[in-house]
C-alpha cells in the first residue's frame, strides 16, 4: 500500500477508535457544560470536535476537562 494510503488508513482507524471511546461518555467541558457525548467529527482546523446531548454547538475535544472512566 502506498504511504499516503497507509497514513490515511491510520487516521481513519484512530478516528473510529476515538468515536467508540467518546460517544456515550459523560463529560464536563472547561466552560462548565456537561452531558453525554452525542457525536464526534473530524475537523480540518481543530481536529476532533464533539457535540453534547442537550447543548447546541460543537466543541474541540481539547476542551474536555473530565471524562467518565
PDB file with one MODEL, atoms N, CA, C and O in Angstrom:
MODEL        1
ATOM      1  N   UNK A   1       0.853  -1.180   0.000  1.00  0.00           N
ATOM      2  CA  UNK A   1       0.000   0.000   0.000  1.00  0.00           C
ATOM      3  C   UNK A   1       0.898   1.242   0.000  1.00  0.00           C
ATOM      4  O   UNK A   1       1.823   1.320   0.808  1.00  0.00           O
ATOM      5  N   UNK A   2       0.651   2.199  -0.873  1.00  0.00           N
ATOM      6  CA  UNK A   2       1.453   3.434  -0.879  1.00  0.00           C
ATOM      7  C   UNK A   2       1.366   4.147   0.472  1.00  0.00           C
ATOM      8  O   UNK A   2       0.377   4.011   1.192  1.00  0.00           O
ATOM      9  N   UNK A   3       2.400   4.901   0.803  1.00  0.00           N
ATOM     10  CA  UNK A   3       2.480   5.529   2.123  1.00  0.00           C
ATOM     11  C   UNK A   3       1.325   6.495   2.396  1.00  0.00           C
ATOM     12  O   UNK A   3       0.858   6.570   3.532  1.00  0.00           O
ATOM     13  N   UNK A   4       0.857   7.224   1.405  1.00  0.00           N
ATOM     14  CA  UNK A   4      -0.268   8.148   1.617  1.00  0.00           C
ATOM     15  C   UNK A   4      -1.533   7.383   2.003  1.00  0.00           C
ATOM     16  O   UNK A   4      -2.265   7.800   2.900  1.00  0.00           O
ATOM     17  N   UNK A   5      -1.786   6.276   1.333  1.00  0.00           N
ATOM     18  CA  UNK A   5      -2.958   5.461   1.673  1.00  0.00           C
ATOM     19  C   UNK A   5      -2.809   4.862   3.062  1.00  0.00           C
ATOM     20  O   UNK A   5      -3.783   4.774   3.810  1.00  0.00           O
ATOM     21  N   UNK A   6      -1.616   4.456   3.405  1.00  0.00           N
ATOM     22  CA  UNK A   6      -1.361   3.864   4.721  1.00  0.00           C
ATOM     23  C   UNK A   6      -1.604   4.902   5.822  1.00  0.00           C
ATOM     24  O   UNK A   6      -2.223   4.592   6.839  1.00  0.00           O
ATOM     25  N   UNK A   7      -1.120   6.129   5.622  1.00  0.00           N
ATOM     26  CA  UNK A   7      -1.342   7.197   6.606  1.00  0.00           C
ATOM     27  C   UNK A   7      -2.814   7.528   6.722  1.00  0.00           C
ATOM     28  O   UNK A   7      -3.322   7.707   7.829  1.00  0.00           O
ATOM     29  N   UNK A   8      -3.512   7.612   5.594  1.00  0.00           N
ATOM     30  CA  UNK A   8      -4.955   7.901   5.614  1.00  0.00           C
ATOM     31  C   UNK A   8      -5.713   6.796   6.339  1.00  0.00           C
ATOM     32  O   UNK A   8      -6.647   7.071   7.092  1.00  0.00           O
ATOM     33  N   UNK A   9      -5.319   5.566   6.118  1.00  0.00           N
ATOM     34  CA  UNK A   9      -5.956   4.435   6.785  1.00  0.00           C
ATOM     35  C   UNK A   9      -5.750   4.509   8.299  1.00  0.00           C
ATOM     36  O   UNK A   9      -6.674   4.231   9.064  1.00  0.00           O
ATOM     37  N   UNK A  10      -4.544   4.882   8.734  1.00  0.00           N
ATOM     38  CA  UNK A  10      -4.256   5.021  10.160  1.00  0.00           C
ATOM     39  C   UNK A  10      -5.105   6.124  10.777  1.00  0.00           C
ATOM     40  O   UNK A  10      -5.626   5.966  11.881  1.00  0.00           O
ATOM     41  N   UNK A  11      -5.247   7.238  10.068  1.00  0.00           N
ATOM     42  CA  UNK A  11      -6.066   8.352  10.565  1.00  0.00           C
ATOM     43  C   UNK A  11      -7.505   7.904  10.742  1.00  0.00           C
ATOM     44  O   UNK A  11      -8.113   8.172  11.779  1.00  0.00           O
ATOM     45  N   UNK A  12      -8.055   7.230   9.753  1.00  0.00           N
ATOM     46  CA  UNK A  12      -9.440   6.772   9.846  1.00  0.00           C
ATOM     47  C   UNK A  12      -9.623   5.734  10.946  1.00  0.00           C
ATOM     48  O   UNK A  12     -10.653   5.725  11.620  1.00  0.00           O
ATOM     49  N   UNK A  13      -8.645   4.864  11.133  1.00  0.00           N
ATOM     50  CA  UNK A  13      -8.718   3.885  12.228  1.00  0.00           C
ATOM     51  C   UNK A  13      -8.722   4.580  13.582  1.00  0.00           C
ATOM     52  O   UNK A  13      -9.491   4.203  14.467  1.00  0.00           O
ATOM     53  N   UNK A  14      -7.877   5.585  13.755  1.00  0.00           N
ATOM     54  CA  UNK A  14      -7.830   6.332  15.016  1.00  0.00           C
ATOM     55  C   UNK A  14      -9.114   7.124  15.235  1.00  0.00           C
ATOM     56  O   UNK A  14      -9.595   7.229  16.364  1.00  0.00           O
ATOM     57  N   UNK A  15      -9.667   7.677  14.172  1.00  0.00           N
ATOM     58  CA  UNK A  15     -10.940   8.399  14.261  1.00  0.00           C
ATOM     59  C   UNK A  15     -12.045   7.452  14.740  1.00  0.00           C
ATOM     60  O   UNK A  15     -12.834   7.812  15.613  1.00  0.00           O
ATOM     61  N   UNK A  16     -12.102   6.269  14.182  1.00  0.00           N
ATOM     62  CA  UNK A  16     -13.084   5.272  14.611  1.00  0.00           C
ATOM     63  C   UNK A  16     -12.899   4.886  16.072  1.00  0.00           C
ATOM     64  O   UNK A  16     -13.876   4.721  16.802  1.00  0.00           O
ATOM     65  N   UNK A  17     -11.656   4.743  16.495  1.00  0.00           N
ATOM     66  CA  UNK A  17     -11.375   4.420  17.894  1.00  0.00           C
ATOM     67  C   UNK A  17     -11.802   5.562  18.813  1.00  0.00           C
ATOM     68  O   UNK A  17     -12.346   5.320  19.891  1.00  0.00           O
ATOM     69  N   UNK A  18     -11.563   6.794  18.398  1.00  0.00           N
ATOM     70  CA  UNK A  18     -11.972   7.956  19.199  1.00  0.00           C
ATOM     71  C   UNK A  18     -13.490   8.018  19.320  1.00  0.00           C
ATOM     72  O   UNK A  18     -14.014   8.310  20.395  1.00  0.00           O
ATOM     73  N   UNK A  19     -14.201   7.745  18.224  1.00  0.00           N
ATOM     74  CA  UNK A  19     -15.665   7.717  18.279  1.00  0.00           C
ATOM     75  C   UNK A  19     -16.132   6.669  19.280  1.00  0.00           C
ATOM     76  O   UNK A  19     -16.974   6.957  20.131  1.00  0.00           O
ATOM     77  N   UNK A  20     -15.599   5.473  19.187  1.00  0.00           N
ATOM     78  CA  UNK A  20     -16.001   4.387  20.083  1.00  0.00           C
ATOM     79  C   UNK A  20     -15.712   4.738  21.542  1.00  0.00           C
ATOM     80  O   UNK A  20     -16.481   4.382  22.434  1.00  0.00           O
ATOM     81  N   UNK A  21     -14.605   5.434  21.780  1.00  0.00           N
ATOM     82  CA  UNK A  21     -14.206   5.784  23.140  1.00  0.00           C
ATOM     83  C   UNK A  21     -15.037   6.925  23.717  1.00  0.00           C
ATOM     84  O   UNK A  21     -15.299   6.945  24.920  1.00  0.00           O
ATOM     85  N   UNK A  22     -15.457   7.881  22.878  1.00  0.00           N
ATOM     86  CA  UNK A  22     -16.106   9.084  23.387  1.00  0.00           C
ATOM     87  C   UNK A  22     -17.634   9.055  23.367  1.00  0.00           C
ATOM     88  O   UNK A  22     -18.263   9.547  24.304  1.00  0.00           O
ATOM     89  N   UNK A  23     -18.239   8.498  22.338  1.00  0.00           N
ATOM     90  CA  UNK A  23     -19.696   8.543  22.217  1.00  0.00           C
ATOM     91  C   UNK A  23     -20.335   7.799  23.384  1.00  0.00           C
ATOM     92  O   UNK A  23     -20.000   6.653  23.683  1.00  0.00           O
ATOM     93  N   UNK A  24     -21.268   8.494  24.030  1.00  0.00           N
ATOM     94  CA  UNK A  24     -21.979   7.927  25.170  1.00  0.00           C
ATOM     95  C   UNK A  24     -21.313   8.183  26.511  1.00  0.00           C
ATOM     96  O   UNK A  24     -21.877   7.835  27.548  1.00  0.00           O
ATOM     97  N   UNK A  25     -20.132   8.778  26.519  1.00  0.00           N
ATOM     98  CA  UNK A  25     -19.425   9.054  27.765  1.00  0.00           C
ATOM     99  C   UNK A  25     -19.881  10.389  28.353  1.00  0.00           C
ATOM    100  O   UNK A  25     -20.191  11.328  27.621  1.00  0.00           O
ATOM    101  N   UNK A  26     -19.917  10.458  29.679  1.00  0.00           N
ATOM    102  CA  UNK A  26     -20.230  11.703  30.371  1.00  0.00           C
ATOM    103  C   UNK A  26     -18.984  12.576  30.388  1.00  0.00           C
ATOM    104  O   UNK A  26     -17.893  12.100  30.701  1.00  0.00           O
ATOM    105  N   UNK A  27     -19.144  13.854  30.051  1.00  0.00           N
ATOM    106  CA  UNK A  27     -18.013  14.778  30.023  1.00  0.00           C
ATOM    107  C   UNK A  27     -18.403  16.114  30.639  1.00  0.00           C
ATOM    108  O   UNK A  27     -19.580  16.470  30.704  1.00  0.00           O
ATOM    109  N   UNK A  28     -17.392  16.843  31.087  1.00  0.00           N
ATOM    110  CA  UNK A  28     -17.533  18.222  31.522  1.00  0.00           C
ATOM    111  C   UNK A  28     -16.530  19.019  30.704  1.00  0.00           C
ATOM    112  O   UNK A  28     -15.348  18.679  30.658  1.00  0.00           O
ATOM    113  N   UNK A  29     -17.003  20.081  30.058  1.00  0.00           N
ATOM    114  CA  UNK A  29     -16.116  20.933  29.279  1.00  0.00           C
ATOM    115  C   UNK A  29     -15.524  22.010  30.168  1.00  0.00           C
ATOM    116  O   UNK A  29     -16.041  22.276  31.253  1.00  0.00           O
ATOM    117  N   UNK A  30     -14.461  22.623  29.724  1.00  0.00           N
ATOM    118  CA  UNK A  30     -13.803  23.656  30.506  1.00  0.00           C
ATOM    119  C   UNK A  30     -14.709  24.867  30.725  1.00  0.00           C
ATOM    120  O   UNK A  30     -14.477  25.637  31.657  1.00  0.00           O
ATOM    121  N   UNK A  31     -15.735  25.058  29.892  1.00  0.00           N
ATOM    122  CA  UNK A  31     -16.654  26.189  30.092  1.00  0.00           C
ATOM    123  C   UNK A  31     -17.841  25.825  30.989  1.00  0.00           C
ATOM    124  O   UNK A  31     -18.758  26.631  31.149  1.00  0.00           O
ATOM    125  N   UNK A  32     -17.837  24.626  31.575  1.00  0.00           N
ATOM    126  CA  UNK A  32     -18.867  24.227  32.522  1.00  0.00           C
ATOM    127  C   UNK A  32     -20.010  23.411  31.952  1.00  0.00           C
ATOM    128  O   UNK A  32     -20.805  22.858  32.712  1.00  0.00           O
ATOM    129  N   UNK A  33     -20.114  23.321  30.642  1.00  0.00           N
ATOM    130  CA  UNK A  33     -21.163  22.493  30.052  1.00  0.00           C
ATOM    131  C   UNK A  33     -20.874  21.031  30.372  1.00  0.00           C
ATOM    132  O   UNK A  33     -19.726  20.587  30.350  1.00  0.00           O
ATOM    133  N   UNK A  34     -21.936  20.297  30.669  1.00  0.00           N
ATOM    134  CA  UNK A  34     -21.767  18.888  30.999  1.00  0.00           C
ATOM    135  C   UNK A  34     -22.857  18.085  30.319  1.00  0.00           C
ATOM    136  O   UNK A  34     -23.945  18.595  30.049  1.00  0.00           O
ATOM    137  N   UNK A  35     -22.562  16.842  30.049  1.00  0.00           N
ATOM    138  CA  UNK A  35     -23.529  15.954  29.441  1.00  0.00           C
ATOM    139  C   UNK A  35     -22.844  14.751  28.834  1.00  0.00           C
ATOM    140  O   UNK A  35     -21.711  14.407  29.171  1.00  0.00           O
ATOM    141  N   UNK A  36     -23.569  14.126  27.927  1.00  0.00           N
ATOM    142  CA  UNK A  36     -23.095  12.924  27.260  1.00  0.00           C
ATOM    143  C   UNK A  36     -22.694  13.258  25.834  1.00  0.00           C
ATOM    144  O   UNK A  36     -23.416  13.964  25.131  1.00  0.00           O
ATOM    145  N   UNK A  37     -21.547  12.754  25.406  1.00  0.00           N
ATOM    146  CA  UNK A  37     -21.088  12.985  24.030  1.00  0.00           C
ATOM    147  C   UNK A  37     -22.059  12.289  23.079  1.00  0.00           C
ATOM    148  O   UNK A  37     -22.328  11.093  23.195  1.00  0.00           O
ATOM    149  N   UNK A  38     -22.574  13.074  22.138  1.00  0.00           N
ATOM    150  CA  UNK A  38     -23.558  12.564  21.193  1.00  0.00           C
ATOM    151  C   UNK A  38     -22.932  12.215  19.843  1.00  0.00           C
ATOM    152  O   UNK A  38     -23.247  11.177  19.261  1.00  0.00           O
ATOM    153  N   UNK A  39     -22.041  13.084  19.343  1.00  0.00           N
ATOM    154  CA  UNK A  39     -21.392  12.878  18.042  1.00  0.00           C
ATOM    155  C   UNK A  39     -19.938  13.317  18.117  1.00  0.00           C
ATOM    156  O   UNK A  39     -19.563  14.132  18.960  1.00  0.00           O
ATOM    157  N   UNK A  40     -19.131  12.765  17.226  1.00  0.00           N
ATOM    158  CA  UNK A  40     -17.724  13.154  17.088  1.00  0.00           C
ATOM    159  C   UNK A  40     -17.479  13.441  15.614  1.00  0.00           C
ATOM    160  O   UNK A  40     -17.874  12.660  14.748  1.00  0.00           O
ATOM    161  N   UNK A  41     -16.820  14.573  15.330  1.00  0.00           N
ATOM    162  CA  UNK A  41     -16.487  14.954  13.961  1.00  0.00           C
ATOM    163  C   UNK A  41     -14.991  15.148  13.844  1.00  0.00           C
ATOM    164  O   UNK A  41     -14.312  15.456  14.824  1.00  0.00           O
ATOM    165  N   UNK A  42     -14.489  14.969  12.649  1.00  0.00           N
ATOM    166  CA  UNK A  42     -13.099  15.273  12.346  1.00  0.00           C
ATOM    167  C   UNK A  42     -13.093  16.596  11.611  1.00  0.00           C
ATOM    168  O   UNK A  42     -13.634  16.701  10.510  1.00  0.00           O
ATOM    169  N   UNK A  43     -12.488  17.602  12.210  1.00  0.00           N
ATOM    170  CA  UNK A  43     -12.468  18.960  11.681  1.00  0.00           C
ATOM    171  C   UNK A  43     -11.056  19.280  11.212  1.00  0.00           C
ATOM    172  O   UNK A  43     -10.101  19.105  11.969  1.00  0.00           O
ATOM    173  N   UNK A  44     -10.908  19.742   9.990  1.00  0.00           N
ATOM    174  CA  UNK A  44      -9.579  20.004   9.445  1.00  0.00           C
ATOM    175  C   UNK A  44      -8.848  21.138  10.155  1.00  0.00           C
ATOM    176  O   UNK A  44      -7.624  21.225  10.051  1.00  0.00           O
ATOM    177  N   UNK A  45      -9.552  22.003  10.867  1.00  0.00           N
ATOM    178  CA  UNK A  45      -8.901  23.102  11.580  1.00  0.00           C
ATOM    179  C   UNK A  45      -8.642  22.797  13.053  1.00  0.00           C
ATOM    180  O   UNK A  45      -7.639  23.240  13.613  1.00  0.00           O
ATOM    181  N   UNK A  46      -9.538  22.047  13.678  1.00  0.00           N
ATOM    182  CA  UNK A  46      -9.465  21.853  15.121  1.00  0.00           C
ATOM    183  C   UNK A  46      -9.201  20.418  15.552  1.00  0.00           C
ATOM    184  O   UNK A  46      -9.043  20.160  16.745  1.00  0.00           O
ATOM    185  N   UNK A  47      -9.149  19.494  14.631  1.00  0.00           N
ATOM    186  CA  UNK A  47      -9.007  18.083  15.000  1.00  0.00           C
ATOM    187  C   UNK A  47     -10.367  17.502  15.326  1.00  0.00           C
ATOM    188  O   UNK A  47     -11.326  17.713  14.583  1.00  0.00           O
ATOM    189  N   UNK A  48     -10.464  16.779  16.420  1.00  0.00           N
ATOM    190  CA  UNK A  48     -11.742  16.194  16.806  1.00  0.00           C
ATOM    191  C   UNK A  48     -12.630  17.242  17.464  1.00  0.00           C
ATOM    192  O   UNK A  48     -12.166  18.050  18.268  1.00  0.00           O
ATOM    193  N   UNK A  49     -13.910  17.218  17.113  1.00  0.00           N
ATOM    194  CA  UNK A  49     -14.912  18.078  17.736  1.00  0.00           C
ATOM    195  C   UNK A  49     -16.032  17.174  18.225  1.00  0.00           C
ATOM    196  O   UNK A  49     -16.314  16.140  17.620  1.00  0.00           O
ATOM    197  N   UNK A  50     -16.667  17.566  19.316  1.00  0.00           N
ATOM    198  CA  UNK A  50     -17.744  16.769  19.878  1.00  0.00           C
ATOM    199  C   UNK A  50     -18.994  17.612  20.048  1.00  0.00           C
ATOM    200  O   UNK A  50     -18.919  18.836  20.164  1.00  0.00           O
ATOM    201  N   UNK A  51     -20.144  16.950  20.062  1.00  0.00           N
ATOM    202  CA  UNK A  51     -21.381  17.611  20.467  1.00  0.00           C
ATOM    203  C   UNK A  51     -21.873  16.897  21.710  1.00  0.00           C
ATOM    204  O   UNK A  51     -21.662  15.698  21.891  1.00  0.00           O
ATOM    205  N   UNK A  52     -22.536  17.668  22.563  1.00  0.00           N
ATOM    206  CA  UNK A  52     -23.036  17.138  23.826  1.00  0.00           C
ATOM    207  C   UNK A  52     -24.555  17.183  23.799  1.00  0.00           C
ATOM    208  O   UNK A  52     -25.162  18.198  23.457  1.00  0.00           O
ATOM    209  N   UNK A  53     -25.144  16.073  24.164  1.00  0.00           N
ATOM    210  CA  UNK A  53     -26.596  15.944  24.174  1.00  0.00           C
ATOM    211  C   UNK A  53     -27.193  17.047  25.052  1.00  0.00           C
ATOM    212  O   UNK A  53     -26.784  17.232  26.198  1.00  0.00           O
ATOM    213  N   UNK A  54     -28.174  17.779  24.492  1.00  0.00           N
ATOM    214  CA  UNK A  54     -28.842  18.840  25.228  1.00  0.00           C
ATOM    215  C   UNK A  54     -28.206  20.204  25.097  1.00  0.00           C
ATOM    216  O   UNK A  54     -28.738  21.177  25.632  1.00  0.00           O
ATOM    217  N   UNK A  55     -27.063  20.312  24.391  1.00  0.00           N
ATOM    218  CA  UNK A  55     -26.383  21.596  24.191  1.00  0.00           C
ATOM    219  C   UNK A  55     -26.145  21.791  22.701  1.00  0.00           C
ATOM    220  O   UNK A  55     -25.676  20.884  22.013  1.00  0.00           O
ATOM    221  N   UNK A  56     -26.472  22.983  22.208  1.00  0.00           N
ATOM    222  CA  UNK A  56     -26.217  23.290  20.804  1.00  0.00           C
ATOM    223  C   UNK A  56     -24.750  23.633  20.616  1.00  0.00           C
ATOM    224  O   UNK A  56     -24.156  24.317  21.449  1.00  0.00           O
ATOM    225  N   UNK A  57     -24.169  23.165  19.535  1.00  0.00           N
ATOM    226  CA  UNK A  57     -22.792  23.504  19.199  1.00  0.00           C
ATOM    227  C   UNK A  57     -21.887  22.292  19.110  1.00  0.00           C
ATOM    228  O   UNK A  57     -22.261  21.168  19.443  1.00  0.00           O
ATOM    229  N   UNK A  58     -20.687  22.573  18.648  1.00  0.00           N
ATOM    230  CA  UNK A  58     -19.618  21.574  18.538  1.00  0.00           C
ATOM    231  C   UNK A  58     -18.384  22.166  19.186  1.00  0.00           C
ATOM    232  O   UNK A  58     -18.046  23.326  18.950  1.00  0.00           O
ATOM    233  N   UNK A  59     -17.708  21.364  20.009  1.00  0.00           N
ATOM    234  CA  UNK A  59     -16.541  21.849  20.734  1.00  0.00           C
ATOM    235  C   UNK A  59     -15.334  20.992  20.422  1.00  0.00           C
ATOM    236  O   UNK A  59     -15.459  19.789  20.195  1.00  0.00           O
ATOM    237  N   UNK A  60     -14.145  21.621  20.411  1.00  0.00           N
ATOM    238  CA  UNK A  60     -12.924  20.834  20.235  1.00  0.00           C
ATOM    239  C   UNK A  60     -12.787  19.846  21.385  1.00  0.00           C
ATOM    240  O   UNK A  60     -13.089  20.181  22.531  1.00  0.00           O
ATOM    241  N   UNK A  61     -12.345  18.659  21.095  1.00  0.00           N
ATOM    242  CA  UNK A  61     -12.193  17.638  22.128  1.00  0.00           C
ATOM    243  C   UNK A  61     -11.174  18.086  23.180  1.00  0.00           C
ATOM    244  O   UNK A  61     -11.166  17.562  24.294  1.00  0.00           O
ATOM    245  N   UNK A  62     -10.336  19.028  22.845  1.00  0.00           N
ATOM    246  CA  UNK A  62      -9.352  19.542  23.807  1.00  0.00           C
ATOM    247  C   UNK A  62     -10.008  20.291  24.965  1.00  0.00           C
ATOM    248  O   UNK A  62      -9.360  20.532  25.984  1.00  0.00           O
ATOM    249  N   UNK A  63     -11.288  20.666  24.827  1.00  0.00           N
ATOM    250  CA  UNK A  63     -11.978  21.371  25.906  1.00  0.00           C
ATOM    251  C   UNK A  63     -12.594  20.428  26.923  1.00  0.00           C
ATOM    252  O   UNK A  63     -13.203  20.883  27.891  1.00  0.00           O
ATOM    253  N   UNK A  64     -12.447  19.114  26.725  1.00  0.00           N
ATOM    254  CA  UNK A  64     -12.965  18.151  27.698  1.00  0.00           C
ATOM    255  C   UNK A  64     -12.087  18.212  28.938  1.00  0.00           C
ATOM    256  O   UNK A  64     -10.883  17.960  28.885  1.00  0.00           O
ATOM    257  N   UNK A  65     -12.717  18.552  30.050  1.00  0.00           N
ATOM    258  CA  UNK A  65     -12.000  18.694  31.304  1.00  0.00           C
ATOM    259  C   UNK A  65     -11.963  17.382  32.068  1.00  0.00           C
ATOM    260  O   UNK A  65     -10.915  16.983  32.575  1.00  0.00           O
ATOM    261  N   UNK A  66     -13.093  16.716  32.151  1.00  0.00           N
ATOM    262  CA  UNK A  66     -13.200  15.469  32.900  1.00  0.00           C
ATOM    263  C   UNK A  66     -14.011  14.501  32.063  1.00  0.00           C
ATOM    264  O   UNK A  66     -15.036  14.882  31.497  1.00  0.00           O
ATOM    265  N   UNK A  67     -13.574  13.264  31.977  1.00  0.00           N
ATOM    266  CA  UNK A  67     -14.365  12.247  31.297  1.00  0.00           C
ATOM    267  C   UNK A  67     -14.632  11.102  32.252  1.00  0.00           C
ATOM    268  O   UNK A  67     -13.866  10.837  33.179  1.00  0.00           O
ATOM    269  N   UNK A  68     -15.718  10.448  32.001  1.00  0.00           N
ATOM    270  CA  UNK A  68     -16.107   9.272  32.789  1.00  0.00           C
ATOM    271  C   UNK A  68     -15.126   8.140  32.528  1.00  0.00           C
ATOM    272  O   UNK A  68     -14.715   7.939  31.385  1.00  0.00           O
ATOM    273  N   UNK A  69     -14.748   7.409  33.541  1.00  0.00           N
ATOM    274  CA  UNK A  69     -13.844   6.261  33.359  1.00  0.00           C
ATOM    275  C   UNK A  69     -14.600   5.040  32.947  1.00  0.00           C
ATOM    276  O   UNK A  69     -14.003   3.982  32.749  1.00  0.00           O
TER     277      UNK A  69
ENDMDL
END
